[in-house]
Amino acid sequence: MDRLVKNLLDLSTLELNNSFTSSAVDLTALVISVLQEFDEIIEAAAIRLTVNVQKGVHLQADEEKLRRVMINLIDNAIKYNFKENGEIHCFLESKNDRLRLEVYNSGLGIPAEELKLVFNQFYRVEKSRASSMGGSDLGLTIVKRIVELHHGTIEIDSEHGSWVRVCIFLPV
């Protein structure tokens, strides 16, 4: 219940406040830091993690909001992964004044007709496991709003029954 209230407050703040605290952010360090925070959980779930992050990716951004994006994406990648032989791939590169952050995970995936709905508040693809999966169903809504505040875009694609990939593009 506490997490739901916090997420609702965060989302309300994001919707009412179209600004953020901008500072120089080392996104490479941020991504690695978040992955290290999840290291024990990933290991306990026997998920194979592949990290391919370009060194020295910097941008002007709100570091705490981008940390929240990364935490939400990795949390989802763990939560919705296969119970055995799971995989997570994290990719980061900066090229031509634009960076791409990609989080891929194996898992049940998302049916094509539901891909556009996953950014809606309280939408859950896996309705049969709603209570057992936890969460507030606001994670991707918050992620999308933070990306938009940074003048970026977010894309999601999936092969139902196999994998999900979330790509974020931000101006450098």
N, C-alpha and C positions, 0 to 999 in steps of 0.2 A: 504494500500500500504506500509506503514511503517513497519507493522508486516511482510509482505512478504519479504521485503528487509532484515530486521533483521534476519529472519529465513534462508534466502539464505546465508547471511554472516556467520551465525552460522554453517550452514551445510558445507560451504566451509572450514571454519576453522577446523572443526572436521575431514574433509577428508584430509586436508593437514598436520594437526598436530596430530601425533600419541601418544602424551603425554598429561598428565594432572597434575595439581597441587595436590599432595597427602598430606592429613593431616588426623588426627584422626577425624572421623565423628560420631556423635551420630545420627544414622539413625532414631531411635525412635523419638527423638525430632524434627528432620527434617520433618518426615511424619506428625506428629501432628501439627507442625507449618504451613505446606502447607494446611492441612485440615482446620485449623482455618482461613487462608486467604480466603478460599472459603465458609466459613460458611454462610455468608449472601446470597450468590448466591444459595447455596444448599437449604437453608430455603425458599427463595423466589420461587424456583422451586418446592417446596413441595416434595423434594426427601428425602426419609428416608436413613440416613447414619448410617452404622454399622461399628465400628472400633474395630479391634482386633489386637493390636500391642504388641509384646513382649517388656518388659522394658529392657533397657540397651543393645540394639543392636548397636554395634560399629564396624567400619571397617576403613581401610585406603583407602581414596577415594578423589575425587574432589567434595567437598560439593556443590558448585554452579552448577556443571553439574548434580549431583543427584537431586538437587532441581528442575532443569529444567525438568528432567524425571518425577518427581512427579507432577509438574504443568501440563505438557502436558497430563498425564494420567487422572488426575482429571478433567481437562478441557474437554477432550473427553467424560468422563463418564457422565458429566452434559449435554453436547451438544447433545449427541446421546441417551439420556435416554427417557423414556416414558414421555409424557406431564402430565399424571396423574398416581399416585401410583408408582412413580419411586423409584428405590433403587440403592444405591452404597454401596459396602462392600470393606473395606480396611483391608488387612491382612499382618502382618509382623512377621517373626520368623527367628531365627538363630539356626541352628542345624547341628552338624557334620561339622564344618568349612565352612558352606555354608548358605547363607541367602536367604529367599524367600520373595519377595514383590509381593503382588497380589492385583489388582484392578478389581473388578467385577461391572458391571452395568446392570440393566435391560434396555431393549430397543429393537429396531428392529433387532439387531444382524447383523451378516455378513454371507452371503451364503458361504458354505464350499469351493466352487471353487475359492472364492476371498480371503480366509484367507492368503495365501502366498503373495498376491499382496499388502496388506495394508502397508507394509514397504517400498514400492517403492515411489520414489519422485513423488509428485503431484497426487497420486492415491486417489480417493475418491469412497467409496462404494455407498453412497447415491447421485448419480449424479443428480437426479431430484431436489434436494434441495441445489445444490452446492452454488449458490449465497446467499441464505438465511441463510446458516449455518455459513458463515464466515470462517476464518482460511486460512492457506496457503497450506494445504495438505502436509506439511513437518513434522508435529509433531511426528508421529511414526517413520519416517526415522531418525530424530534426536535422538529420544529415543533409537532406536536400535544401532545407532552408539556410543552413550555414554555408553550403556551397554557393547558393544564389547570392547571399550577402557578400561573398568574396568575388562576385561577378564571374562565377564558374558555371559549369554544367555537370550533370551527372547522368550516366547511362547505366542500365542494367540489362544483361542478357542472360539466357539460361537455356540449358537443354533439360527438359523435364525428365526427372529420374536419374540425372547424372551430375549436373554442376550449375553454379551460379557465378557470374562475374559482374562486379560493380566497378565502373571506371569513372573517375573524377578528373575533370580538366579545369585547371586554374591558370589565369594569366600570371606571369612572373613579373 
